């Protein structure tokens, strides 16, 4: 049976994990961290707190732990209405020479793959430059492989149909010795940066930030830190997309306007129009 941590142990362990990994474990919701550590313990046979602490001395163990704490997206075109909105936004930016996107924290490839397919369908793929933040090296390796898990294909196809895509979703995939993958032609302009949200910031301001279903796992007091990191990286007139169950930290009306409450899309004010 995996170790079931007390609240006190979670609090103490979160500080140790933060120090050892340089990731903000101490800012995560205690209930979320407790649940993810329990699942990791079940998966890896960690039955004592001492085992976990000893494992942190091994880089591969540490990387695997981080990879299992972050929650992956499991579907392509999740929330199709949002992707239809992003398609319209990309079309409005089609005169730009470069369209910059930041995904501050990827835990799997589905969100990134969907973004690239939408860019392809709007004719701006050659203009897209994506900065993708990741917390664990194994996460980056899995995402770079472009693997699309077949057990989710029915859901992927249904989402793509609701998105009202231009062609068959399978047309963007290739078979690699029996493994379905996103075509390699999509991978020219992806810049991966290791680190938490405040570290993986892009070098230049971006047109779009996709930060969906990440704030859910952090304490509310930390949301303002995340908001500042996003604000400082987003161009005036740029868009921020968060999860449909998330709330953007208030007050934000001096910097952002919610332009789609259902899909949780926010517009950063242009300084000239404030």
Backbone torsions as a table, in degrees:
resi	resn	phi	psi	omega
1	UNK	NA	135.1	-179.0
2	UNK	-69.5	158.5	-178.7
3	UNK	-69.2	130.1	177.3
4	UNK	-103.9	105.7	-171.8
5	UNK	-78.1	144.1	170.8
6	UNK	-81.0	165.8	178.7
7	UNK	-60.4	-41.6	179.1
8	UNK	-61.9	-43.2	179.7
9	UNK	-64.9	-39.3	177.9
10	UNK	-62.7	-42.9	-179.9
11	UNK	-62.1	-46.5	-179.3
12	UNK	-67.7	-42.3	-178.1
13	UNK	-66.5	-36.2	180.0
14	UNK	-62.3	-35.1	177.7
15	UNK	-68.7	-41.3	178.3
16	UNK	-64.5	-44.8	-179.6
17	UNK	-62.6	-39.9	178.3
18	UNK	-61.7	-44.7	-179.6
19	UNK	-66.4	-39.1	-175.4
20	UNK	-78.4	-29.3	-171.9
21	UNK	-112.9	-12.2	-175.3
22	UNK	62.5	24.6	175.4
23	UNK	-110.9	147.7	-173.2
24	UNK	-79.6	58.0	176.6
25	UNK	-61.0	-32.5	-178.7
26	UNK	-72.4	-6.1	176.4
27	UNK	-104.0	0.3	179.3
28	UNK	-82.2	150.3	173.8
29	UNK	-56.5	132.5	-177.2
30	UNK	-63.7	-37.1	179.2
31	UNK	-67.0	-39.3	177.5
32	UNK	-65.2	-47.5	-178.2
33	UNK	-64.5	-39.4	178.0
34	UNK	-60.5	-44.7	-179.0
35	UNK	-65.3	-43.1	-178.2
36	UNK	-69.7	-36.5	177.5
37	UNK	-68.4	-36.7	177.3
38	UNK	-63.4	-45.3	179.4
39	UNK	-64.0	-39.2	177.2
40	UNK	-63.5	-42.8	178.6
41	UNK	-61.9	-40.9	177.2
42	UNK	-62.9	-42.4	-177.0
43	UNK	-69.1	-38.0	-173.1
44	UNK	-104.4	-1.3	179.2
45	UNK	73.7	28.5	177.6
46	UNK	-86.1	112.1	-174.2
47	UNK	-111.2	-9.3	-179.6
48	UNK	-134.4	147.7	178.6
49	UNK	-59.2	-35.6	-180.0
50	UNK	-62.0	-35.3	177.8
51	UNK	-61.4	-44.5	-178.8
52	UNK	-64.5	-45.8	-178.5
53	UNK	-64.7	-38.7	177.9
54	UNK	-66.9	-36.8	-178.9
55	UNK	-64.5	-25.5	-178.9
56	UNK	-65.4	-15.8	177.1
57	UNK	-75.8	-13.7	179.5
58	UNK	-101.7	122.5	-175.3
59	UNK	-62.2	-37.9	-179.8
60	UNK	-66.4	-41.6	177.6
61	UNK	-62.9	-45.4	-179.5
62	UNK	-60.4	-43.9	-179.7
63	UNK	-64.6	-40.8	179.4
64	UNK	-65.7	-38.6	177.9
65	UNK	-61.4	-48.5	179.8
66	UNK	-60.4	-42.9	-179.7
67	UNK	-59.7	-33.6	-178.6
68	UNK	-85.3	-15.8	177.5
69	UNK	-77.7	-45.3	-179.5
70	UNK	-69.7	147.8	-173.6
71	UNK	-100.8	122.0	-177.5
72	UNK	-77.0	151.8	166.7
73	UNK	-80.8	136.4	-172.5
74	UNK	-110.7	2.6	-175.8
75	UNK	-135.4	146.2	165.5
76	UNK	-79.0	143.4	176.6
77	UNK	56.9	35.6	174.3
78	UNK	-62.6	135.0	-173.6
79	UNK	61.4	69.9	-175.0
80	UNK	-56.0	-31.7	179.6
81	UNK	-60.6	-36.2	177.6
82	UNK	-65.0	-42.7	-177.1
83	UNK	-69.5	-29.2	172.9
84	UNK	-65.5	-38.1	179.4
85	UNK	-67.6	-42.4	177.9
86	UNK	-64.6	-35.7	175.9
87	UNK	-58.8	-44.5	177.9
88	UNK	-63.2	-39.8	-179.9
89	UNK	-64.5	-44.5	177.8
90	UNK	-59.7	-40.7	178.1
91	UNK	-61.6	-37.0	179.9
92	UNK	-70.2	-19.6	-180.0
93	UNK	-100.4	6.8	-170.5
94	UNK	-64.7	-18.3	177.5
95	UNK	-80.7	-13.7	178.2
96	UNK	-71.6	149.6	177.8
97	UNK	-76.0	-29.0	179.6
98	UNK	-139.1	138.4	173.9
99	UNK	-118.3	115.8	-174.0
100	UNK	-101.2	134.7	-178.4
101	UNK	-129.4	141.7	175.5
102	UNK	-124.0	124.0	169.9
103	UNK	-109.5	100.1	-169.8
104	UNK	-63.6	-30.0	-176.7
105	UNK	-146.9	105.9	175.3
106	UNK	-99.8	137.4	175.7
107	UNK	-115.4	-12.1	176.6
108	UNK	-161.6	178.4	-169.8
109	UNK	-93.2	-9.8	-168.7
110	UNK	-60.5	-41.3	-180.0
111	UNK	-65.4	-42.9	178.6
112	UNK	-65.4	-45.6	-179.9
113	UNK	-60.0	-42.9	179.8
114	UNK	-61.5	-45.0	178.8
115	UNK	-56.5	-44.4	-177.5
116	UNK	-67.6	-37.2	178.0
117	UNK	-66.6	-42.5	177.7
118	UNK	-61.7	-41.5	177.5
119	UNK	-62.4	-39.5	177.6
120	UNK	-62.8	-43.7	-176.0
121	UNK	-72.6	-20.6	177.3
122	UNK	-98.3	3.3	175.1
123	UNK	76.5	21.4	-178.0
124	UNK	-119.6	12.7	-176.8
125	UNK	-57.9	-36.8	-179.4
126	UNK	-70.9	-11.2	179.2
127	UNK	-101.3	-12.2	-174.5
128	UNK	-77.4	130.5	170.3
129	UNK	-125.0	118.6	-174.9
130	UNK	-110.8	130.2	167.3
131	UNK	-102.9	120.6	-176.9
132	UNK	-117.9	115.2	178.4
133	UNK	-84.3	141.3	177.7
134	UNK	-138.5	152.7	-175.9
135	UNK	-99.5	-28.9	-176.6
136	UNK	-128.7	140.3	-178.9
137	UNK	-61.2	-35.5	-179.9
138	UNK	-65.1	-31.0	176.3
139	UNK	-63.1	-48.7	179.7
140	UNK	-59.0	-44.3	-178.7
141	UNK	-61.4	-42.1	179.7
142	UNK	-67.1	-41.6	-179.1
143	UNK	-66.1	-41.5	-178.5
144	UNK	-64.0	-24.3	178.1
145	UNK	-71.1	-21.2	177.8
146	UNK	70.2	20.3	-175.4
147	UNK	-68.7	133.5	175.4
148	UNK	-115.2	115.9	-172.8
149	UNK	-73.1	124.8	-173.4
150	UNK	-63.5	-28.5	-177.8
151	UNK	-66.4	-16.4	178.5
152	UNK	-102.8	6.9	-173.1
153	UNK	-65.5	-35.9	178.8
154	UNK	-61.3	-42.8	177.9
155	UNK	-66.8	-41.8	178.8
156	UNK	-59.9	-45.1	-179.0
157	UNK	-65.3	-39.9	178.6
158	UNK	-64.9	-44.1	178.1
159	UNK	-62.0	-41.8	-178.8
160	UNK	-65.7	-36.2	176.8
161	UNK	-63.6	-42.7	178.6
162	UNK	-69.0	-30.5	175.0
163	UNK	-67.8	-22.1	-179.5
164	UNK	68.5	53.4	-179.5
165	UNK	-69.7	167.1	-173.3
166	UNK	-82.1	-25.4	-175.4
167	UNK	-146.7	-170.1	176.3
168	UNK	-70.4	134.0	-180.0
169	UNK	-60.4	-35.1	179.9
170	UNK	-62.1	-19.3	179.6
171	UNK	-66.4	-16.2	178.9
172	UNK	-95.6	6.6	-175.4
173	UNK	-119.5	160.9	175.7
174	UNK	-137.8	152.8	179.4
175	UNK	-93.5	123.0	179.4
176	UNK	-116.5	90.4	-179.9
177	UNK	53.6	47.0	176.5
178	UNK	89.1	-3.4	179.2
179	UNK	-107.9	126.9	-179.6
180	UNK	-80.6	127.8	-177.5
181	UNK	-136.8	155.1	170.2
182	UNK	-66.0	139.5	-177.2
183	UNK	-57.6	140.6	-175.8
184	UNK	-64.4	-18.6	-178.5
185	UNK	-67.1	-12.1	-179.1
186	UNK	-83.3	-6.3	-163.1
187	UNK	-101.0	21.4	-172.5
188	UNK	-79.4	-27.9	-171.0
189	UNK	-129.1	50.2	176.7
190	UNK	-112.4	120.6	177.6
191	UNK	-108.3	108.5	179.5
192	UNK	-87.4	134.4	178.3
193	UNK	-129.6	124.8	-177.9
194	UNK	-83.2	137.4	176.4
195	UNK	137.8	168.2	178.3
196	UNK	-71.5	179.8	-172.9
197	UNK	-56.7	-40.6	-177.0
198	UNK	-75.7	-11.9	-179.6
199	UNK	-103.3	-33.6	-174.5
200	UNK	-84.0	16.6	-177.3
201	UNK	-59.3	144.0	179.2
202	UNK	-68.9	160.9	-178.5
203	UNK	-73.1	-26.3	179.0
204	UNK	-130.2	159.9	179.6
205	UNK	-64.6	149.5	-172.0
206	UNK	-116.9	165.3	178.6
207	UNK	-88.7	-24.3	-174.5
208	UNK	-146.8	133.7	172.5
209	UNK	-118.3	123.7	174.5
210	UNK	-104.0	105.9	-175.6
211	UNK	-131.6	64.1	-169.9
212	UNK	-98.3	131.3	172.6
213	UNK	60.1	37.7	175.1
214	UNK	-111.5	-42.3	-179.6
215	UNK	-60.7	-25.1	179.5
216	UNK	-52.7	-31.3	-171.2
217	UNK	-96.1	-0.5	-179.9
218	UNK	-109.8	153.5	176.3
219	UNK	-61.4	147.8	-177.8
220	UNK	-61.0	-32.8	179.5
221	UNK	-62.8	-24.5	-178.2
222	UNK	-86.7	-13.7	-176.7
223	UNK	-61.5	-34.3	-179.8
224	UNK	-67.0	-32.4	175.5
225	UNK	-65.4	-43.1	178.4
226	UNK	-64.3	-40.8	179.5
227	UNK	-61.5	-42.6	-180.0
228	UNK	-64.9	-38.7	178.2
229	UNK	-63.0	-40.7	179.7
230	UNK	-69.7	-47.0	-178.2
231	UNK	-56.9	-42.6	-176.5
232	UNK	-72.0	-14.4	-177.3
233	UNK	-106.7	-5.5	-174.9
234	UNK	-104.9	133.6	177.6
235	UNK	-65.6	149.1	166.5
236	UNK	-56.6	133.1	-175.7
237	UNK	89.0	-5.8	179.5
238	UNK	-80.4	166.4	-176.9
239	UNK	-109.8	144.0	169.4
240	UNK	-119.4	131.4	176.3
241	UNK	-118.1	124.1	176.3
242	UNK	-116.9	176.7	-178.1
243	UNK	-69.6	150.8	-175.1
244	UNK	-66.1	-20.3	178.4
245	UNK	-98.6	5.5	-176.7
246	UNK	-99.8	157.5	174.8
247	UNK	-118.0	130.9	177.1
248	UNK	-74.5	133.6	-176.2
249	UNK	-55.5	133.6	176.5
250	UNK	-97.9	154.3	-2.8
251	UNK	-80.9	143.3	176.1
252	UNK	-127.6	-5.3	-172.1
253	UNK	-66.0	-15.5	177.3
254	UNK	-80.2	-14.1	-176.1
255	UNK	-124.4	-29.1	-173.0
256	UNK	-134.6	154.8	172.8
257	UNK	-125.7	132.8	174.7
258	UNK	-78.4	114.0	-177.0
259	UNK	-100.9	-6.2	174.0
260	UNK	-153.9	99.6	-176.4
261	UNK	-67.8	-36.8	-178.3
262	UNK	-65.3	-45.6	-177.0
263	UNK	-93.8	-2.6	177.9
264	UNK	58.3	60.4	177.2
265	UNK	-111.3	130.2	-177.9
266	UNK	-120.7	139.3	177.4
267	UNK	-104.5	128.3	174.5
268	UNK	-82.3	129.9	-177.2
269	UNK	-60.0	142.5	166.7
270	UNK	-78.9	130.1	-175.9
271	UNK	-54.8	-29.8	-176.9
272	UNK	-74.9	-17.8	-175.4
273	UNK	-106.1	-1.6	-178.8
274	UNK	-74.0	NA	NA
